[in-house]
Amino acid sequence: MQFTAQQIATLLQGRLEGDPTAKVSDVAKIEEAVNGSLCFISNPKYEEYLYTSKASIIIVNESLELTGPVQPTLIRVSDAYSGFAFLLEKYNEIISGGDKTGIEQPCYISPTASIAKDVYIGAFTYIGEHAVIGSGVKIYPGCYIGNNVVIKENSKIYSGVKIYDDSRLGCRVVIHSGTVIGGDGFGFAPLNDGTYKKIPQIGNVIIEDDVEIGANTTIDRATMGSTIIRKGVKLDNLIQVAHNVEIGENTVIAAQTGISGSTKVGKNCSIGGQVGMVGHIHIADGTRINAQSGLSKSVINTNTTLNGSPAFEYKSSLKSQAIFRNLPELQQRLQKLEETVQELTALLSTQNLEYKK
């Protein structure tokens, strides 16, 4: 499938510099592009490739100032990164059957389920009793949609997703393959004989509008009430969200993070990969947590950056790391000081004895 520079510029409402008939058939990184490739530059450290690239079309920022001749056709837009992401989204819709509608067979849909007319439901999908599937929803093959689940308009559920009973999804939610929504929370009461009794998990999961959830992520249903993912949240692959957790608006969380039960994460937070949080704490709005940090207590102040395990204020943690790296040298210095003190003490003792004589 080929596209011309003019077609791309029109779609992006960008400004052309170069040959409007230049064609591309694939996308590539700027340093690996060949004839027929489309790429972009938004990071200044890659600008050097602009003057040697063999790409046919490059999307650049409107503000970019050239320092030499450029062979590829340029398309100038206000934000090259966002423009390129928009193109990839449109391309993905085309190649993934973004315009699919209808119900493939075999699949099971409960007679009590409410299904809008313009949905796509892939083969081998199960939709339970009283489920509600809104207009424009796409459910790819092999999904499980439990009883009383609500999926609102224009959401997209990729193959192999499991959504347990009573879960509620907003508009334009995207859930990638292998994710489980609404599994039981980890609730067990210890008994006197050393065994555990399961605590029934009777709550649900609520996912608001414009949330995207990566592959193989799990979000547990609440013990009572709801586990809530607020609008605009972006979750990476392989994340564990425990029962009764609440994640605030527009927070982003990277892979392999685990959030324990009843923890409340504020809005506009940025959480790195492999972060661990204990249960029943609050994370203030705008908090930034570096990868592999461990949180054992609440974060009270907004817009705080944390690092380490246990996590504490970023700049202080860097100072601590610097000291930690120097511990062997500091130990040697301390040993030498101790030896010097012992020698001085012995010398003083000798002098005192001679003085008394």
C-alpha positions as CSV (number, residue, x, y, z in Angstrom):
1,M,0.0,0.0,0.0
2,Q,1.5,3.3,-1.1
3,F,0.8,6.9,-0.1
4,T,2.1,10.1,-1.7
5,A,3.5,13.1,0.1
6,Q,0.5,15.2,-0.9
7,Q,-1.9,12.7,0.6
8,I,0.0,12.6,3.9
9,A,0.3,16.3,4.0
10,T,-3.4,16.8,3.4
11,L,-4.2,14.2,6.2
12,L,-1.9,16.0,8.6
13,Q,-2.7,19.5,7.4
14,G,1.0,20.0,7.1
15,R,3.2,22.1,4.8
16,L,5.1,20.4,2.0
17,E,8.7,21.0,1.0
18,G,9.9,19.0,-1.9
19,D,8.2,16.5,-4.3
20,P,4.5,16.1,-3.7
21,T,4.4,12.9,-5.7
22,A,7.0,11.2,-3.6
23,K,5.7,7.8,-2.5
24,V,6.1,5.7,0.6
25,S,5.1,2.1,1.4
26,D,6.6,1.5,4.9
27,V,7.7,3.4,8.0
28,A,11.2,3.3,9.5
29,K,13.5,4.9,12.0
30,I,15.4,7.9,10.5
31,E,18.7,6.1,10.8
32,E,17.5,3.0,9.0
33,A,15.2,4.5,6.4
34,V,15.6,3.6,2.7
35,N,13.9,4.8,-0.5
36,G,10.2,4.4,0.0
37,S,10.3,4.9,3.8
38,L,8.4,7.4,5.8
39,C,9.9,8.6,9.1
40,F,9.9,11.6,11.4
41,I,12.2,13.7,13.5
42,S,11.1,15.4,16.8
43,N,14.2,14.8,19.0
44,P,17.1,17.3,18.1
45,K,19.7,14.6,18.6
46,Y,18.5,12.8,15.4
47,E,18.6,15.9,13.2
48,E,22.0,15.0,11.8
49,Y,20.4,12.1,10.0
50,L,18.1,14.5,8.1
51,Y,20.9,15.4,5.8
52,T,22.0,11.9,5.0
53,S,18.8,10.0,5.1
54,K,17.6,7.9,2.1
55,A,13.9,8.2,3.2
56,S,11.4,9.4,0.7
57,I,9.4,11.5,3.2
58,I,10.2,12.9,6.6
59,I,7.8,14.6,9.0
60,V,9.4,17.4,10.9
61,N,8.5,20.2,13.3
62,E,7.4,23.5,11.7
63,S,10.1,25.2,13.8
64,L,13.0,23.1,12.4
65,E,15.7,25.3,10.8
66,L,17.7,23.5,8.1
67,T,21.5,23.9,8.1
68,G,22.1,22.2,4.8
69,P,20.5,20.6,1.7
70,V,17.9,17.8,2.3
71,Q,17.0,15.1,-0.3
72,P,13.8,13.7,1.2
73,T,10.5,15.5,0.9
74,L,9.6,17.2,4.1
75,I,6.2,17.7,5.7
76,R,6.2,20.4,8.3
77,V,3.6,20.1,11.2
78,S,3.3,21.8,14.6
79,D,4.3,18.5,16.4
80,A,6.1,15.8,14.4
81,Y,5.8,13.2,17.1
82,S,2.0,13.6,17.4
83,G,1.6,13.8,13.6
84,F,3.5,10.6,13.1
85,A,1.5,8.8,15.9
86,F,-1.7,9.9,14.2
87,L,-0.5,8.4,10.9
88,L,0.4,5.1,12.6
89,E,-3.0,5.0,14.2
90,K,-4.8,5.5,10.8
91,Y,-2.5,2.9,9.2
92,N,-3.2,0.4,12.0
93,E,-6.9,0.9,11.5
94,I,-6.6,0.0,7.9
95,I,-4.4,-3.1,8.3
96,S,-6.3,-4.5,11.3
97,G,-9.7,-4.2,9.8
98,G,-10.7,-1.1,11.6
99,D,-13.9,-0.8,9.5
100,K,-15.1,-4.3,10.3
101,T,-18.7,-4.7,11.4
102,G,-21.0,-7.7,12.0
103,I,-21.0,-10.8,14.1
104,E,-18.8,-13.7,13.1
105,Q,-19.7,-17.3,13.7
106,P,-19.3,-19.3,15.8
107,C,-19.8,-17.2,18.9
108,Y,-22.3,-17.1,21.7
109,I,-24.4,-14.1,22.6
110,S,-27.0,-14.3,25.3
111,P,-30.5,-13.5,24.2
112,T,-30.7,-11.0,27.0
113,A,-27.6,-9.1,25.9
114,S,-28.1,-5.7,24.2
115,I,-25.9,-5.3,21.1
116,A,-25.8,-2.1,19.0
117,K,-26.2,-2.5,15.2
118,D,-22.8,-1.3,14.1
119,V,-20.5,-3.4,16.3
120,Y,-17.9,-6.0,15.3
121,I,-17.8,-9.3,17.3
122,G,-15.2,-11.8,16.3
123,A,-15.6,-15.6,16.1
124,F,-15.4,-17.7,19.3
125,T,-16.5,-14.8,21.5
126,Y,-18.8,-15.3,24.5
127,I,-21.1,-12.5,25.6
128,G,-23.1,-13.1,28.8
129,E,-26.5,-12.3,30.1
130,H,-27.6,-8.6,30.2
131,A,-24.3,-7.4,28.7
132,V,-24.5,-4.1,26.9
133,I,-22.3,-3.5,23.9
134,G,-22.4,0.1,22.6
135,S,-22.2,1.6,19.1
136,G,-18.9,1.2,17.2
137,V,-17.5,-1.3,19.7
138,K,-15.1,-3.9,18.3
139,I,-14.5,-7.2,20.1
140,Y,-11.9,-9.3,18.4
141,P,-12.0,-13.2,18.3
142,G,-11.8,-15.3,21.4
143,C,-13.0,-12.8,24.0
144,Y,-15.1,-13.5,27.1
145,I,-17.6,-10.8,28.1
146,G,-19.3,-11.8,31.4
147,N,-22.8,-11.1,32.7
148,N,-24.0,-7.5,33.1
149,V,-20.8,-6.1,31.5
150,V,-21.2,-2.7,29.9
151,I,-18.9,-1.6,27.1
152,K,-19.7,1.9,25.8
153,E,-19.2,3.5,22.4
154,N,-16.2,3.0,20.2
155,S,-14.2,0.8,22.6
156,K,-11.9,-1.9,21.2
157,I,-11.3,-5.2,22.9
158,Y,-8.5,-7.3,21.3
159,S,-8.4,-11.1,21.1
160,G,-8.2,-13.1,24.2
161,V,-9.4,-10.5,26.7
162,K,-11.5,-11.7,29.6
163,I,-13.9,-9.3,31.2
164,Y,-15.6,-10.7,34.3
165,D,-19.2,-10.0,35.5
166,D,-20.4,-6.5,36.3
167,S,-17.4,-4.7,34.9
168,R,-18.2,-1.3,33.3
169,L,-16.1,0.2,30.5
170,G,-16.5,3.8,29.2
171,C,-16.1,5.2,25.7
172,R,-13.0,4.7,23.5
173,V,-11.4,2.2,25.9
174,V,-8.7,0.0,24.3
175,I,-7.8,-3.3,26.0
176,H,-5.0,-5.4,24.5
177,S,-4.8,-9.2,24.3
178,G,-4.5,-11.4,27.3
179,T,-5.7,-8.8,29.8
180,V,-8.1,-9.9,32.6
181,I,-10.6,-7.3,34.0
182,G,-12.5,-8.1,37.1
183,G,-10.8,-11.3,38.4
184,D,-11.2,-11.9,42.2
185,G,-9.1,-9.7,44.4
186,F,-6.6,-11.4,46.7
187,G,-8.6,-11.7,49.8
188,F,-8.0,-14.6,52.3
189,A,-8.6,-14.6,56.1
190,P,-6.1,-16.6,58.2
191,L,-7.7,-19.3,60.4
192,N,-6.5,-20.7,63.7
193,D,-5.4,-24.0,62.1
194,G,-3.0,-22.2,59.8
195,T,-5.2,-22.4,56.7
196,Y,-7.0,-19.6,54.9
197,K,-10.6,-18.9,54.1
198,K,-11.4,-17.0,50.9
199,I,-13.3,-13.7,51.3
200,P,-15.9,-13.4,48.6
201,Q,-15.1,-10.5,46.2
202,I,-18.5,-9.0,45.3
203,G,-17.5,-5.6,43.9
204,N,-16.7,-4.7,40.3
205,V,-14.3,-2.8,38.1
206,I,-15.1,0.6,36.5
207,I,-12.9,1.8,33.6
208,E,-13.7,5.4,32.5
209,D,-13.4,7.0,29.0
210,D,-10.2,7.0,26.9
211,V,-8.3,4.5,29.0
212,E,-5.8,2.1,27.2
213,I,-4.6,-1.1,28.9
214,G,-1.7,-3.1,27.6
215,A,-1.4,-6.8,27.1
216,N,-1.5,-9.3,30.0
217,T,-2.4,-6.7,32.6
218,T,-4.8,-7.7,35.4
219,I,-7.2,-5.5,37.2
220,D,-9.0,-7.1,40.1
221,R,-12.6,-6.6,41.1
222,A,-13.2,-4.9,44.5
223,T,-14.0,-6.8,47.6
224,M,-16.9,-4.4,48.0
225,G,-17.5,-1.2,45.9
226,S,-15.3,-0.7,42.8
227,T,-11.8,-0.8,41.6
228,I,-11.7,2.4,39.5
229,I,-9.5,3.4,36.5
230,R,-10.2,7.1,35.8
231,K,-10.5,8.6,32.4
232,G,-7.3,9.0,30.3
233,V,-5.2,6.5,32.2
234,K,-2.6,4.6,30.2
235,L,-1.4,1.2,31.5
236,D,1.5,-0.7,30.0
237,N,1.7,-4.5,29.7
238,L,2.1,-6.8,32.7
239,I,0.7,-4.6,35.4
240,Q,-1.2,-5.8,38.5
241,V,-3.9,-3.6,39.9
242,A,-5.3,-5.1,43.1
243,H,-8.8,-4.9,44.5
244,N,-10.3,-1.5,45.5
245,V,-7.4,0.5,43.9
246,E,-8.2,3.8,42.3
247,I,-6.0,5.4,39.6
248,G,-6.6,9.1,38.9
249,E,-7.1,10.8,35.6
250,N,-4.3,10.8,33.0
251,T,-1.9,8.8,35.1
252,V,0.6,6.6,33.1
253,I,2.1,3.4,34.5
254,A,4.9,1.4,32.9
255,A,5.2,-2.4,32.8
256,Q,5.5,-4.8,35.7
257,T,4.3,-2.4,38.3
258,G,2.2,-3.8,41.1
259,I,-0.3,-1.8,43.1
260,S,-1.6,-3.4,46.3
261,G,-5.2,-3.3,47.5
262,S,-7.0,-0.1,48.4
263,T,-4.2,2.2,47.3
264,K,-5.3,5.5,45.7
265,V,-3.1,6.9,43.0
266,G,-3.7,10.6,42.1
267,K,-4.1,12.2,38.7
268,N,-1.4,13.1,36.3
269,C,1.1,10.7,37.9
270,S,4.0,9.0,36.0
271,I,5.0,5.6,37.4
272,G,8.0,3.8,36.0
273,G,8.4,0.1,35.4
274,Q,8.7,-2.5,38.2
275,V,7.4,-0.1,40.9
276,G,5.8,-1.7,43.9
277,M,3.3,-0.1,46.2
278,V,2.0,-1.4,49.5
279,G,-1.8,-1.3,50.2
280,H,-3.9,1.4,51.7
281,I,-1.7,4.4,50.9
282,H,-2.4,7.6,48.9
283,I,-0.2,8.9,46.1
284,A,-0.6,12.7,45.6
285,D,-1.4,14.2,42.2
286,G,1.5,14.7,39.8
287,T,3.8,12.3,41.6
288,R,6.7,10.8,39.5
289,I,8.1,7.5,40.6
290,N,11.3,6.1,39.0
291,A,11.6,2.5,37.9
292,Q,12.1,-0.2,40.5
293,S,11.1,2.0,43.3
294,G,9.2,0.6,46.3
295,L,6.6,2.7,48.1
296,S,5.8,1.8,51.7
297,K,4.0,5.0,52.8
298,S,1.7,7.7,51.4
299,V,3.0,10.6,49.3
300,I,1.4,13.8,50.6
301,N,3.0,16.6,48.6
302,T,2.0,17.0,45.0
303,N,4.4,16.9,42.1
304,T,7.0,15.0,44.1
305,T,9.7,12.9,42.3
306,L,10.7,9.6,44.2
307,N,13.4,7.1,43.7
308,G,14.7,3.9,45.4
309,S,13.4,1.2,47.7
310,P,12.1,2.3,50.0
311,A,11.4,5.3,47.9
312,F,12.2,8.8,49.0
313,E,12.8,12.3,47.4
314,Y,14.8,12.0,44.2
315,K,17.7,14.4,44.8
316,S,18.2,13.0,48.3
317,S,18.3,9.5,46.9
318,L,20.9,10.5,44.4
319,K,23.1,11.9,47.2
320,S,22.6,8.6,49.1
321,Q,23.6,6.6,46.0
322,A,26.7,8.6,45.6
323,I,27.7,7.9,49.2
324,F,26.8,4.2,48.8
325,R,29.1,3.9,45.8
326,N,32.0,5.4,47.9
327,L,31.4,3.1,50.9
328,P,34.5,0.9,50.2
329,E,36.8,4.0,50.1
330,L,35.1,5.5,53.1
331,Q,35.6,2.3,55.0
332,Q,39.3,2.3,54.2
333,R,39.6,5.9,55.3
334,L,37.7,5.1,58.6
335,Q,40.1,2.2,59.3
336,K,43.1,4.4,58.7
337,L,41.6,7.0,61.1
338,E,41.0,4.4,63.7
339,E,44.6,3.2,63.4
340,T,45.9,6.8,63.6
341,V,43.7,7.4,66.7
342,Q,45.1,4.2,68.3
343,E,48.7,5.3,67.6
344,L,48.1,8.8,69.0
345,T,46.4,7.3,72.1
346,A,49.3,5.0,72.7
347,L,51.8,7.8,72.2
348,L,50.0,10.1,74.6
349,S,49.9,7.3,77.2
350,T,53.6,6.8,76.9
351,Q,54.2,10.5,77.2
352,N,52.0,10.7,80.3
353,L,53.9,7.9,81.9
354,E,57.2,9.6,81.3
355,Y,55.9,12.9,82.6
356,K,54.8,11.2,85.8
357,K,58.2,9.7,86.3
